[in-house]
């Protein structure tokens, strides 16, 4: 999944206490509240890590919607926010949505 520059900020009201948000390219057919799993692709010599739970705060948009692709916004737990940001910055994050 293409990712934007890793931007992580503290999540707002309505999300689990202490969770942080970050921008990711998401499918425009996701909706707020959708559960996601963020899978970190291990680098050479790294052990796999458990998926990172996430919640869609704002879905992404396509060029047909607003003229440019806009990343979505997801919330992640505070103990995994750094892992998610580092993986996103390195292009090693895959987003799985609940079906």
trRosetta pair geometry for C-beta under 8 A, 3 or more apart (Angstrom, degrees):
i j d omega theta_ij theta_ji phi_ij phi_ji
1 24 7.0 33 129 176 133 105
1 25 5.7 -172 169 73 95 101
1 93 6.8 -58 58 101 107 76
1 94 5.8 131 1 -131 102 48
1 95 4.9 20 -24 13 167 99
2 25 4.5 26 81 18 82 158
3 6 7.3 14 150 -71 124 72
3 24 5.7 -40 -126 -133 85 72
3 25 6.0 -128 -93 7 34 95
3 71 7.9 54 -159 -122 46 132
3 88 4.6 -165 -179 -163 154 86
3 89 7.8 -106 110 -66 137 24
3 91 6.5 -165 29 -105 117 56
3 93 6.2 68 -67 55 144 115
4 7 7.0 -25 108 4 113 103
4 23 4.7 -27 57 113 133 116
4 24 6.9 -149 21 -106 89 24
4 25 6.6 132 -27 -44 82 81
4 71 4.4 -76 -17 -53 135 152
4 88 8.0 -6 62 170 52 121
5 23 7.8 33 67 68 60 120
5 89 7.6 29 -157 -108 51 80
6 22 6.4 -20 -161 -157 70 125
6 85 4.3 107 177 -158 135 78
6 86 7.6 46 -110 -57 171 20
6 88 4.5 130 -93 89 102 117
6 89 4.4 -58 -13 -60 132 90
7 22 5.9 154 79 -144 55 68
7 23 5.0 28 49 14 109 106
8 20 5.2 29 -178 153 96 129
8 21 7.1 165 -150 84 52 39
8 22 4.6 -22 -93 -84 71 102
8 81 5.5 116 -162 178 141 110
8 84 7.5 126 -94 86 126 105
8 85 4.9 -60 -36 -81 135 128
9 20 6.5 168 86 -164 25 86
9 21 5.5 -20 64 60 78 89
9 22 7.6 148 17 -80 62 52
10 18 7.9 -68 -148 -153 98 36
10 20 5.6 -62 -108 -111 38 74
10 21 7.5 28 118 14 14 83
11 15 4.1 -76 153 77 135 150
11 16 7.5 44 81 58 154 61
11 18 7.8 44 40 108 108 19
11 19 4.3 6 11 92 148 84
11 20 5.6 -150 -27 -113 87 13
11 21 4.8 117 -92 -35 75 92
11 57 7.2 -157 -138 -82 100 142
11 75 4.5 47 -102 -124 139 116
12 15 6.5 89 67 10 49 114
12 21 7.5 -9 -1 -20 78 137
12 57 7.8 105 38 -150 99 137
15 19 5.0 -104 143 60 117 127
15 21 7.6 -156 -49 -62 175 101
15 55 6.6 174 -133 72 99 136
15 57 6.9 -28 -75 -95 130 110
15 75 4.7 -164 -152 -115 142 169
16 19 4.6 80 69 -26 89 123
16 55 7.7 130 -1 5 102 143
16 75 7.1 153 33 137 87 136
16 77 7.2 -26 89 -99 139 78
18 77 7.6 32 104 -157 97 63
18 78 4.8 -55 150 -28 103 132
19 55 7.6 20 164 31 163 114
19 75 4.4 55 139 173 130 111
19 76 6.3 166 -164 77 94 26
19 77 5.7 -59 -110 -100 86 38
19 78 6.4 -128 -106 -40 33 74
20 75 6.8 155 81 -151 28 67
20 76 5.8 -27 66 61 81 80
20 77 8.0 26 21 129 80 10
20 78 6.0 101 -16 -97 102 64
20 81 4.2 39 48 -111 138 142
21 57 5.7 -23 -123 1 127 156
21 73 5.3 14 -179 178 122 101
21 74 6.5 161 -148 84 72 33
21 75 5.0 -42 -88 -91 76 66
21 76 7.6 139 -104 13 27 73
22 73 7.4 167 83 -150 24 62
22 74 6.2 -24 61 62 73 82
22 76 6.5 -6 12 5 110 118
22 81 7.3 153 -35 -151 122 86
22 84 6.2 175 27 122 155 122
22 85 6.2 -154 -108 -85 150 82
22 88 6.7 -166 152 -12 141 167
23 71 4.0 77 176 109 104 139
23 72 7.0 154 -152 79 63 37
23 73 5.7 -37 -96 -96 64 66
23 74 7.9 133 -114 17 17 75
24 38 7.9 -138 -84 -108 165 119
24 60 7.8 -88 100 -61 60 118
24 71 5.9 157 76 -171 15 111
24 72 5.8 -28 71 65 71 88
24 73 7.9 133 24 -106 70 19
24 74 5.6 -8 22 7 119 120
24 88 6.6 -108 -97 -121 95 128
24 93 7.3 -95 -125 111 126 135
24 95 6.1 132 146 -67 142 138
25 60 5.7 51 -160 -101 49 156
25 69 7.0 6 -127 161 106 126
25 71 5.3 -78 -77 -118 51 83
25 72 7.0 89 -159 14 16 86
25 95 8.0 -157 80 5 64 143
26 30 5.1 -59 160 26 123 140
26 56 6.6 124 -161 -118 165 112
26 59 5.7 -123 100 -153 126 60
26 60 4.0 167 60 -12 73 109
26 71 7.1 86 6 -171 80 60
26 72 3.2 -13 22 8 126 144
26 74 7.2 133 -62 -49 135 109
26 95 6.5 -104 -106 136 76 167
27 30 5.3 110 72 -21 85 93
27 59 7.3 -49 92 -160 53 106
27 60 6.6 130 63 46 9 113
27 97 7.0 -76 30 -18 124 152
28 59 5.6 95 -147 148 42 119
28 60 5.4 -91 -76 87 63 75
28 61 5.5 70 -108 -121 115 32
28 62 5.0 -75 -30 -22 146 94
28 65 6.6 180 -135 -33 147 143
29 59 7.4 -168 55 -156 10 146
30 34 4.8 -116 -165 37 94 158
30 36 7.8 7 -139 -69 145 114
30 56 4.9 -171 148 -98 122 161
30 59 4.5 170 75 -113 82 104
30 60 7.4 59 38 18 111 79
30 72 6.6 18 66 -116 131 160
30 97 5.9 -131 -99 -118 112 145
31 34 5.5 114 57 -36 60 109
31 56 6.6 122 91 94 27 142
31 59 6.1 -31 -95 -47 30 127
32 56 5.6 -137 -117 110 32 92
32 57 6.1 12 -128 -168 92 23
32 58 6.6 2 -83 -84 97 36
32 59 7.1 -102 -46 -27 61 83
33 55 6.5 -21 -137 -172 28 105
33 56 6.5 -33 35 65 26 88
34 55 7.1 149 74 -158 43 57
34 56 4.2 24 48 14 93 126
34 97 6.0 -4 157 -151 128 105
34 98 6.5 -165 -173 41 82 97
35 53 7.2 -39 -161 -160 94 92
35 54 7.6 129 -166 78 49 51
35 55 6.3 -32 -103 -102 50 70
35 97 7.7 129 87 -156 53 57
35 98 4.6 41 70 -14 97 132
36 53 7.5 129 79 -168 58 46
36 54 4.1 -30 71 74 107 100
36 55 6.9 -174 19 -81 89 19
36 56 6.4 100 -26 -46 117 81
36 74 6.2 -50 40 -137 145 137
36 95 5.8 -29 -166 -164 128 90
36 96 6.4 141 -165 76 70 52
36 97 5.5 -36 -105 -98 81 60
36 98 7.3 -119 -81 -12 35 80
37 51 4.0 6 -176 164 107 143
37 52 7.1 134 -166 63 55 45
37 53 6.5 -34 -106 -102 63 48
37 54 7.1 165 -95 23 14 88
37 95 7.8 143 76 -161 49 45
37 96 4.4 -14 60 63 95 110
38 51 6.3 146 65 -171 42 79
38 52 4.1 -26 61 62 104 103
38 53 7.8 -82 16 2 85 3
38 54 5.2 65 -25 -18 107 130
38 74 7.6 140 -58 119 123 155
38 76 7.0 -30 11 -102 143 124
38 84 5.6 38 112 -119 158 106
38 87 7.4 138 153 83 113 142
38 93 5.6 -15 -173 -164 101 108
38 94 7.4 150 -161 74 51 44
38 95 6.0 -21 -106 -103 69 64
38 96 7.7 -164 -76 24 23 77
39 51 5.1 -39 -88 -110 69 94
39 52 7.8 -163 -68 20 25 77
39 93 7.1 141 72 -159 48 53
39 94 4.5 -21 62 63 103 97
39 95 7.8 -162 20 -73 80 17
39 96 6.2 56 -18 -12 112 112
40 48 7.8 151 81 -156 88 61
40 49 5.3 7 57 53 130 111
40 51 7.8 174 6 -116 74 44
40 52 7.0 70 -30 -15 100 109
40 83 6.3 -72 -65 164 150 104
40 84 7.7 -121 -72 -98 107 47
40 87 4.3 -109 -122 -101 95 150
40 92 6.0 40 -165 125 67 100
40 93 6.1 -26 -102 -101 57 70
41 87 7.3 131 32 -156 66 111
41 92 4.2 -128 56 -167 92 84
41 93 7.2 -133 5 -65 87 22
41 94 6.4 81 -44 -15 102 104
42 46 3.9 -160 -167 89 98 103
42 47 6.5 -135 -121 100 146 13
42 48 5.2 -95 -37 -84 129 53
42 49 7.3 139 -79 -2 94 79
42 92 7.7 139 -33 -179 5 133
43 46 4.6 71 53 -1 71 129
43 90 7.4 -55 -69 158 118 151
43 92 6.7 -59 -61 -102 82 160
49 83 6.7 -124 119 -160 161 142
51 96 7.3 -44 -143 35 144 125
52 76 5.8 4 159 -144 120 119
52 77 7.5 -148 -166 33 87 91
52 80 4.4 167 -131 157 109 141
52 83 6.3 179 -76 93 134 118
52 84 5.2 -156 120 -74 172 105
53 76 7.3 145 86 -137 55 67
53 77 6.4 48 64 -15 97 110
53 80 7.6 112 38 46 66 157
54 74 4.4 20 174 168 124 126
54 75 6.4 155 -159 74 69 46
54 76 5.0 -30 -102 -85 89 79
54 84 7.5 113 -77 -116 123 149
54 95 7.8 -64 58 -133 144 93
55 74 6.5 152 72 -161 37 75
55 75 4.8 -13 57 53 94 101
56 59 6.0 23 -178 -75 132 67
56 72 6.2 -42 -142 170 95 133
56 73 7.6 98 -166 79 57 56
56 74 5.8 -45 -101 -103 43 80
57 72 7.7 144 56 166 69 84
57 73 4.2 -57 69 105 111 100
57 74 6.2 176 5 -106 89 21
57 75 5.4 96 -49 -30 113 94
58 72 5.6 -174 96 -158 66 66
58 73 4.1 43 37 30 99 105
59 72 5.0 -46 -163 -112 26 117
60 69 6.9 1 176 -174 113 83
60 70 6.0 175 -159 87 65 64
60 71 5.6 -51 -110 -158 101 26
60 72 3.9 -75 -47 -42 74 89
61 65 4.0 -114 -170 75 107 144
61 66 5.0 42 131 9 149 114
61 68 8.0 63 93 87 108 54
61 69 6.8 174 85 -150 66 40
61 70 4.2 28 38 39 104 104
62 65 5.3 104 54 -1 64 101
62 69 6.4 -12 -131 -105 36 74
63 66 7.6 -100 -145 61 28 55
63 67 6.2 -2 -159 -169 68 16
63 68 6.2 13 -108 -101 72 15
63 69 6.2 -36 -53 -53 73 68
65 70 7.7 -88 85 18 124 110
66 70 6.0 18 54 -20 143 123
74 95 8.0 -166 -48 -125 159 125
76 80 5.5 -108 165 89 112 99
76 81 5.1 147 92 -91 114 68
76 84 5.0 -103 -115 -7 176 161
77 80 5.0 60 67 25 90 102
77 81 7.1 -133 93 -40 40 81
78 81 5.6 -28 -141 -8 36 120
80 83 5.0 -53 -163 42 66 118
80 84 5.9 68 139 -26 84 102
81 84 5.8 -57 -148 37 31 111
81 85 6.3 28 156 -18 66 108
82 85 5.8 -55 -144 37 31 109
82 86 6.2 28 159 -17 66 107
83 86 6.1 -59 -147 38 26 107
83 87 6.2 22 157 -14 64 111
84 87 5.9 -59 -146 41 28 108
84 88 6.1 29 156 -21 65 109
84 93 6.7 67 -155 -113 65 142
85 88 5.7 -54 -144 36 29 112
85 89 6.3 28 157 -19 64 107
86 89 5.9 -55 -147 36 29 110
86 90 6.4 14 157 -6 63 112
87 90 5.9 -68 -147 48 29 103
87 92 4.6 -100 -158 81 78 89
87 93 4.2 106 127 -64 109 97
88 91 7.7 36 -179 -70 30 27
88 92 8.0 -99 -57 51 18 60
88 93 4.8 -20 -80 6 60 146
